[in-house]
Amino acid sequence: MPYVSAKYLLGAVGVVLISSAGLAQAQTKNYTLGSLAEGTTPFLVNTAFANAVNKYVPGHRIQVSAVGPATKHMLLVTQRKMDFTMSASTAYRLMFFEIGPFKKLKDGPERVTKMNQLFSYPIGFYHPVVYADSGMKTFKDIKGKKVFLGPPSGVATRNVIMIIGAMTDYKPGRDFQQVKLGWGPAQQAFQDKKFDVWITTTMAPSPAISQLALTNKIRLLPLDAKKFNHPTWKKYNGQPGRRLTKIDPKVYGKNMVNENPVLSTGAMVGTSVRSDMDEELVYKMMKAFWDHIGEAHALAKSMKSTLNFENALSSMAGTIHPGAIRYYKEKGFKIPKTFTLTLAQRKAFRAKVKSKK
């Protein structure tokens, strides 16, 4: 029997281990999921979805990317440069009609077919946060202040501009200064007291706001129901998926100085996937997520009321992915009619806009 040194054996084993690790890594397929920043409800939902896939679907790994607005992520998905994104009925409408953040598109109706929805959920409600010692108690008090509305090209920013317009008739750049940052940098900058009003959208209690309230006295600015007849409010509220609620200030502890429930508005959003992703794979991802939904609920107090089948099927836009449909049917759910638009509606909308010019 030929002599083989232990050194040689160890070296050979090392080569085999390295080769095996490299092979396993090469066999793993990686995906990117576009999300809003840490501390928001979409970040928690997207993290939960990625965790479930990474844990229960061997050979497939999702990385959450919280850089940039959802509108950018939607465009990347339609370009096949991203795999999953947060979406919404409102954003679907804006892309189809080629308006708002999608006004430069020329192929909106085709673009929306390149994204399929998986499930919907409440993004939460707008939390207009100010420091208690700022003296601000209503939206009227933001005049002359530095205000974060959301990322500059995001749908949230468009909505908040309408909400503030309905409450006050104020406009950014004229009556107050718009803070142009992304979700994550804005959260940090507000903590550092670099601006005056931080408007974020999240379920209550928000982990980010709860953390802020541990060491700071803060206040939420309430909506004024008397302004709901304002034309701008009607325009905002006429969008699909709008909701009203009253946020209980007690969920944020004694440093939230509001004495009464705070009237707020929010919307339903969802998670979408590239329409060309394999049906079997999407089915397995849905099964991994929903069959272990308790793990998602453990991430935050608000997750149980956010992620459930009632919400998941309540506000779909466009086309539902065949893999998701297969999963829902297997669970015995009736597939709902989704919010969709037609080319005739697009033509009528564009003619109406043109007539106003």
N, C-alpha and C positions, 0 to 999 in steps of 0.2 A: 504494500500500500504506500503510495507516494506521500511524502511528508508535506503538510501544508501548515504554515505558521499561523499562530493565533492572530498576529497582526494582519495577515492577509485576509483571514476570515472576517475580522471586524471591519476591515475596509470594504469587503464585498457586501457584508450585511448593510453597511452604511449606504453603499451605492443603491442596493435594492430598496431600502427605506426611502431614500431621497427620490428614486425613480417612481416608487409607488405614490408618494405624496404629490409629486408633480403630475402624475397621471390622474389622481383623484381630483386635483385642482383643475386640470384641463377638462375633466368630464363634468364639472359643475358649471351649469349655465347661470349667468348673472343677469339680473334685471334691475332697472331703476324705477323708483316710484316717486313722482314729484309731490311735494307736500308743502303746506304752510309751516311756519317756524315752530320750534319747540315751545311748549306751553299752550298751544292752541288745540282745540278739539280735533281738527284734521290730523295733526301730528300724532296724537295719541291713537287715533283710529288706524292711520297708515302704519304706525309702528307695530300695532297689534296684528295687522294683516301680514306684514313682513315677518314678524316673529313666528307666526303660525306656519307660514310657508317654509321658512328656513328650518323649522323644527320637524315638520311632519311631511314634507314633500322632498324626499332625497334627491340630490343632484341638482336642485334649483335653489337659488339664493336671491332674495330681493334686498336692495339697499335703498333706504329712504334718503331722498335729496330734498333738503329744506332751503334751497337757494332759488330765489326768484318767485314771482307771483304765479298763481294757478293758470292764468291765461297763457303765460309762456310755456308752462308744462303741457298744456293742452295742444299748443302748436307743435311742440317737440314730439308728442305722441302721434299726431297726424303726419309728421315727417318721418316717423319710424326711428326717431333718435332717442326716445324714451318709451318705456313700456306701460307704465301706469300713471294716472294723474287724478287729482281731485277735479271734479267737474260739477256742473249744476244745470238745472233747467234754464236758468237765466243766462248762463254762459253759452249754452247750446243755442239759445235764441240769438244772442249777440253774434255768435260765429256764423249762424245760418244767414242772418240778415246783413252780415259784414258791417257792423256798427260798433261804436265804443272802442274797446281795445283791439278789435279785429277789423277796423275800418279800412286797412290797407289790403285786405284779402280780396281776391277776385273769384275764389272758388269755394265760398262758404258752404253751400249745400253739399258739395262733394267732400269737404273736410270732415263734416260731422259724421259721415258714414265710416270714417277711418277710426272712430272711437266707439267702443261698445260699453255699456254700463254693467256693473257687477251688483252694486247695492247702493241704497241711499241712506242718509242719516241726517239729523239736525246738526248744522255746523255750530249752533249755539245762538247767542243773542249778543247784539252790540253792547259792549261795556265801555261807556265814555268815562274814563277814570281821570280824576284830578286829585291833587293833594288838598287835604282839608283846610290847610292854612292859606290856600290860594284865594279864598273869598268867592270862588265860582260855585254857583248852586244850580244854574239853569244853562241851557244852550245860549241864551242871550248874553251870558257873561263871557263867552269866548272871544268877543270882539277884541281885536288887537293882539290876540294871543298866538302862540305857536302851537299848531294842532297837527297830530298825526292822524290821517284818515285811512291809511292803508298804503301798500306799495303804489307808486305813481301810475302804473298801467294796469292795476288790478280791478276786478269787478267790484270788490268791497269798497274801494275808494269812490267809484262811480256811485254806489248806493249811498255811502255816507254823505257825499256832497248833496244828494237829493234829500236825505233826511234833515241835514242841517238847513238846507234851503227852505224846506217846509216849515221847520220850527222857527226860523229867524229871518229868512230872506237874505241871509249872508252868503257871500261867495268867496272862495279861496283866492288870495292875491289882492282882494279888495277890502275885505272886512277882517280877515285873519290870515296868518302866514301858514301855508301848508308845509309840513315837515316831510321831506321826500326821502324815505328810508324803506328798507325791507322790514318784514315782520320781526325778525330776530334782532337786528340792530336797533329798531325802534323801542323794543322792550327794554333793552339794556340802557339806551339813552334816556328813557323816562326814569328808570331807576336811578340814574346819575343826575336827574333833574336838569336835563339839557333842553327840555321843552315843557309846555304847560298842560296839554290835554292829550291823553293816549286813548285812542278808540280802537279796541280790539274786539274780535268776535270769538266767542267761546261759550261752552256750556258752563253753568254755575253748579258748584264752585269751580272756578278756574285755578289750576295749580299755580300759574304765574301770578295771578292777582292775589291769591292766598299767601304766596310767599312775600309779595310786596307789603301786604297788610300786617305781616308779623312785626315789622319795625317802623311802619309809617301809618299815620292817620290819613285815610283816603275817602273820597266821595264818588258816587256815580251820578251823572247828570240824567234826569228822567225825561222821557218824551212827554209832550203836552197833548193830551187827547183832543183838546179844543182845536188843534191845528190839523186834524185829520181830514178836514174838508179842503185843505190847500191843494191846488192843482198839482204841485210837485209831489205831495204825499200820495195823491191818487196815482200818479205815474209810477212812483216807487212801489206802492202796494199792489199795483196791477200786474206786477211781474209774477211769474209762477213761483210757488214755494214759499211765499211770505208768511210769517207768523208773528203773533204778539204774545208777550208774557209779562209777568211781574217778578222781578228778581228779588228774592228775600235777602236783605242785607245781612241777616244773622249768619248766613252760610260762610261769611268772610270774617266773622269774629268781631270783637269789640272795637277794633280800629277802623271798621267801616262805619262812618258817622251818619249815614242815612238812617232816619228813624222809621220811614215807611217803605213798603215794597216799591221797587223802581220799575216803572213801565218801560219796556224795551221791545225791540223788534229783531227778528232774525230770519233765517231761511233754512231750507233743506238743501243739502249738497249730496255728492256721491263719489264713488270710486269707479273710474273707468279704465279700460285696458285697450291695447291695440286690437283692432278688429280682426287682424290676421293671426292672433295667437291661437295655438292649437286648442281645439275644443276639450280634448281629454285632459290636457294640462290645466286649463282654467277650471274644469270640474274638480280636479284634485285640490287645487288651491282653495276653491270655495268650501269644499268639504273640510279641509284642514282648518280653515278659519272658523266656520260656523259650528262644526262639531266640537270645537274646543273653546267656545265663546266665553266660558268662565274665566279663562286666562286673560282675555281682553278686559273683562269686567273688573279684574283685580288691579288694573293699572291706575284707576282713579274712581272716585265716588260717582262721578257723572256717567261713567261708561255703561252702566246697566240700563239707564234710561235712554242712552244714545244708540247703542247697538242691540237691536232686537228685530225680529222678522217683520213686525208691524211697520217699523220705520224703513226697513230695508226695501220693502216693496211699495212704499207709499209715494215716492216722488222720482220716478225714473224718467229720463229724457232720451230721445232717440231710440237706438236699438239695444236690446239686452243681449249680451254675449251668449251664444248657444251653450257654452259650458255652464254658465250660470243658470240658464233656463233648465238645463238637465238636472242640476242640483235642486232647484226649487220644486220641480215636478216630482222628483224622487221623495221630497219631504211632504208632498201633498198640497203644495200651495198653488193657487190659481195665478197664472201670469197676468199682471195688470196691463191695462192699456197705458202706454207711455206718452209723455208730452212730445209731440212731433209737429213739424211745420211742413208746408207744401210750397212748391215753386210758385203757385198762384198767390199764396199769402205773401211771399217775398216780393213778387211783382207789385202787388197792391200796396205793400208797405213802402217800397221805393218810390212809387208814383205819389203817394201821400207826402213823403218827405220832399220830393221835388216840387210839389205844388206850393209848399210853404216857403220856398226860397224866393 
